[in-house]
Each structure stands twice: as C-alpha cells, then as structure tokens.
C-alpha cells in the first residue's frame, strides 16, 4: 500500500519531511457553490442501487466509489492545478499522516490511502467498528465544527484519493481525562461507555444521535484554560435505530 510519504519526489528531501501532490476542490464557478460533501450527497441520491454485498464489502465498495467521484470532481476544474507540498512530519497514525506548516502555524493532515476513519456501533452489547467512507469523513468535519468550532478544514485530494485538510496548530499541554470528560459533558454529550471513550449527543432537530468516539485525553489539548479536541471520531446514527 502506498501512503502520502511514499509518493515520488526528488530524493533529496530530509527523512523527517513528506512530499504530497494534491489539488484543491473545484473553484466556486465550476462547483456551482457545492461543497465536497454536498457534491457526494448529490451523487449518492442520484446513483443506482449499490451491489448486493455483505456490510463490510459494501463499505469497501462505497469507499472506492466515493473517492473516485471526488477525484473526478477535483480534476474537472480547469482553474486549479496539482500542487506539491513538502513539509516536516509532525506525527503519523493509522488514519493520518500529519505535517506542520511553520509559515502559517498550521497542521496539515493527509488521510492514509483508502482510509477515511471509522465509527462504532453497539451490537448485542459490544462495540463494533466499521470503516467510514469519504462522505462520512467529510460529515465528521461538519459535526466537529458544529460541536466544537475547531474542526480541520478539508482542502482537496491527492492523486491516490487521500483527503488533505488543515487545522490551526494549537500549543498547549495534555489534559487530564477527568477534565476532558467534564468538557464533553459541558458540551451536552452523554457518556455511552465512558471507559471506552464513547459519548453521544441527541440532535432532535435532525433526528440524529451524534456520537463521539476515541475521546481520550491524548486526543485533546489544554490551552489558556480551554480543552480543545485535535483528533476525534464523530459520526451520526438516526434516532430511529435506537442504539443504546
């Protein structure tokens, strides 16, 4: 599997940096004002039925299909071009390669190839994990911004379908888990399985339960007396599903 840091460069860059080649979302004129998420939703609504597959196989199919739609959309705009960005590595995990832009004091995140995060459901009392699709990844950013107002901003996509986003670098200290739990409670979330860092909030207006997972202290930072999430999982479940 090729990741962002494996993409070709001049071979002279230092080992603690990464070169990414990416392209911004279409300009407003070409997109008609649509966001990446709005574009995908429009395609999904207009699409034919998905193949009859098992749940995980269907998710894999949707990931590839949605990524291909986004990549085609990105390439359709004649007013943008492919850009190469070479930045120092800040961190990397199973979901993202994280770079640092010292000029703008921003963190640049690139999803791993074919990986757009994950979400959990409680099935027969057990937490079960499923992969997210590009649309669900973009929806995560929207809910993140709605809940906490500090979400990463998706900028575009690489040639291999990785989503590139940026987020202001926040200088601070690791908080205590107790402080994080209090912060989530003050934000109106209820603990579902607190020892597993799983919370939810009911959005009655949209009839959605917004779930927050991986709410561990090391995914937050404490700065100027505030707790700020820097890497969390967020997804929605229709209230009609009655997930407990």
C-alpha positions in Angstrom: 0.0 0.0 0.0 1.3 3.5 -0.9 0.9 6.3 1.5 1.5 10.0 1.1 5.0 9.8 2.4 5.8 7.2 -0.3 5.0 9.4 -3.2 7.8 10.3 -5.6 10.0 13.3 -5.1 13.5 14.4 -5.9 15.0 12.0 -3.4 16.9 14.9 -1.6 14.3 15.9 1.0 15.2 15.1 4.6 13.7 11.9 6.0 11.6 13.8 8.6 9.6 15.5 5.9 7.0 14.4 3.4 6.1 15.4 -0.2 2.5 15.4 -1.1 1.0 16.1 -4.5 -2.6 17.3 -4.3 -5.2 19.5 -5.9 -7.8 21.8 -4.4 -11.6 21.3 -4.7 -13.1 22.9 -7.8 -13.5 26.7 -7.8 -16.9 28.2 -6.9 -17.7 28.7 -10.6 -17.0 25.1 -11.6 -18.5 23.6 -8.4 -21.7 25.7 -8.6 -21.0 26.6 -4.9 -21.3 22.9 -3.8 -19.1 21.6 -1.0 -17.3 18.3 -1.4 -19.9 16.7 1.0 -22.7 18.3 -0.9 -21.4 17.0 -4.2 -21.1 13.5 -2.8 -24.6 13.6 -1.4 -26.0 14.7 -4.7 -24.2 11.8 -6.4 -25.4 9.3 -3.8 -29.0 10.4 -4.1 -28.9 10.2 -7.9 -27.0 6.9 -8.1 -28.3 3.4 -8.8 -28.5 0.8 -6.1 -25.2 -0.5 -4.7 -24.2 -4.1 -5.4 -25.7 -6.7 -3.1 -22.8 -7.3 -0.8 -22.1 -8.0 2.8 -21.9 -4.9 5.0 -18.1 -4.6 5.1 -17.8 -5.4 1.4 -20.4 -2.7 0.7 -18.4 -0.2 2.8 -15.3 -1.1 0.8 -17.2 -0.6 -2.5 -18.6 2.8 -1.3 -15.1 4.0 -0.2 -13.7 3.3 -3.6 -16.7 4.7 -5.5 -16.9 7.9 -3.4 -13.2 8.5 -3.7 -13.3 8.1 -7.4 -16.2 10.6 -7.6 -14.3 13.2 -5.6 -11.1 12.7 -7.6 -13.0 13.1 -10.9 -14.7 16.2 -9.5 -11.3 17.7 -8.4 -9.8 17.1 -11.9 -12.8 18.6 -13.7 -11.9 22.1 -12.8 -9.6 23.8 -15.3 -8.9 26.7 -12.9 -6.9 24.6 -10.4 -3.7 22.6 -10.7 -1.8 19.9 -9.0 0.4 21.3 -6.2 3.4 19.7 -4.5 3.8 20.5 -0.8 6.9 19.4 1.1 6.6 19.8 4.9 8.1 18.4 8.1 6.4 15.5 9.6 4.7 16.2 12.9 3.1 12.8 13.6 1.5 9.8 11.9 -1.0 7.3 12.9 -3.3 4.6 11.5 -5.6 7.3 9.9 -3.5 10.3 9.0 0.0 11.5 8.1 0.4 14.8 10.0 2.6 17.6 8.7 3.5 21.0 10.1 3.5 24.3 8.1 5.7 26.6 10.1 4.9 29.6 7.9 1.2 29.5 8.7 1.4 27.7 12.0 -1.0 25.1 10.6 -1.2 21.3 10.9 -1.7 19.6 7.5 -3.4 16.2 7.7 -3.5 13.6 4.8 -5.6 10.5 5.2 -3.9 7.2 4.6 -4.7 5.7 1.2 -8.1 4.0 1.2 -8.7 5.0 4.9 -11.2 7.6 5.9 -11.6 6.9 9.6 -14.0 4.6 11.3 -17.0 4.6 13.5 -18.6 2.3 16.1 -21.9 0.7 16.8 -23.0 -1.2 19.8 -24.3 -4.6 18.6 -25.6 -7.1 21.1 -23.9 -5.0 23.9 -20.5 -5.0 22.2 -18.7 -2.1 20.5 -18.3 -3.0 16.8 -16.1 -0.9 14.5 -16.8 -0.1 10.8 -14.8 1.8 8.2 -16.0 5.3 7.2 -16.4 6.4 3.6 -15.2 9.7 2.2 -18.7 11.2 2.6 -18.7 10.1 6.3 -15.3 11.5 6.8 -16.3 14.9 5.4 -19.5 14.8 7.5 -17.3 14.2 10.6 -15.6 17.6 9.9 -19.0 19.3 9.7 -20.2 17.8 13.0 -16.9 18.5 14.6 -17.2 22.2 13.7 -20.8 22.3 14.9 -19.9 20.8 18.3 -16.5 22.3 19.0 -15.9 25.0 16.3 -12.2 23.9 15.8 -12.5 21.3 13.1 -9.9 20.6 10.3 -10.8 22.2 7.0 -10.7 19.8 4.0 -8.8 21.4 1.2 -8.6 18.9 -1.6 -7.4 15.5 -2.6 -4.2 13.6 -3.8 -3.9 11.7 -7.0 -4.5 8.5 -5.0 -7.7 9.6 -3.3 -6.3 10.9 0.0 -8.1 13.8 1.5 -5.9 16.8 2.5 -7.0 19.1 5.3 -5.5 21.8 7.5 -6.1 22.8 11.1 -4.6 25.6 13.2 -1.7 24.4 15.3 -2.7 24.6 19.0 0.1 24.9 21.5 -0.8 23.5 24.9 -0.5 20.7 27.4 -2.1 17.2 27.6 -5.2 17.5 29.8 -6.3 15.0 32.4 -9.0 12.6 31.3 -11.3 14.0 34.1 -11.0 17.4 32.5 -11.9 16.0 29.1 -14.9 14.2 30.4 -16.1 17.4 32.1 -15.6 19.3 28.8 -17.7 16.8 26.9 -20.4 16.8 29.5 -20.5 20.7 29.4 -20.8 20.4 25.6 -24.1 18.5 26.1 -22.7 15.0 25.4 -23.7 11.9 27.4 -21.3 9.1 28.2 -22.3 5.8 26.5 -19.4 3.7 27.5 -17.1 6.2 29.3 -14.2 3.7 30.0 -14.1 3.2 26.2 -14.2 7.0 25.5 -17.6 6.8 23.7 -20.1 9.6 24.0 -23.2 10.9 22.2 -25.4 13.9 21.8 -29.0 13.9 20.6 -29.8 16.4 17.8 -33.6 16.4 17.9 -33.9 18.8 15.0 -32.3 16.4 12.6 -33.4 13.3 14.5 -29.7 12.2 14.7 -27.6 11.0 17.6 -24.2 12.5 17.1 -21.6 10.1 18.5 -18.1 11.0 19.6 -15.5 8.2 19.9 -11.9 7.9 20.9 -12.4 10.8 23.3 -9.1 10.0 25.1 -7.1 12.7 26.8 -4.3 12.4 24.3 -6.6 13.5 21.5 -7.2 16.8 23.2 -5.0 19.8 24.3 -5.4 22.2 27.2 -4.6 25.8 26.4 -5.4 29.1 28.1 -7.9 27.2 30.4 -9.7 25.6 27.5 -10.0 22.0 26.3 -9.7 21.6 22.5 -10.1 18.4 20.5 -7.4 17.8 17.9 -8.2 14.2 16.8 -11.5 12.6 17.5 -14.1 10.4 15.7 -17.6 11.8 15.1 -20.5 10.1 13.3 -24.3 10.2 13.2 -26.8 7.5 13.9 -30.6 8.0 13.1 -32.5 8.1 16.4 -34.9 5.6 14.8 -32.2 2.9 15.0 -32.4 3.1 18.9 -28.8 2.4 19.5 -28.1 2.3 23.3 
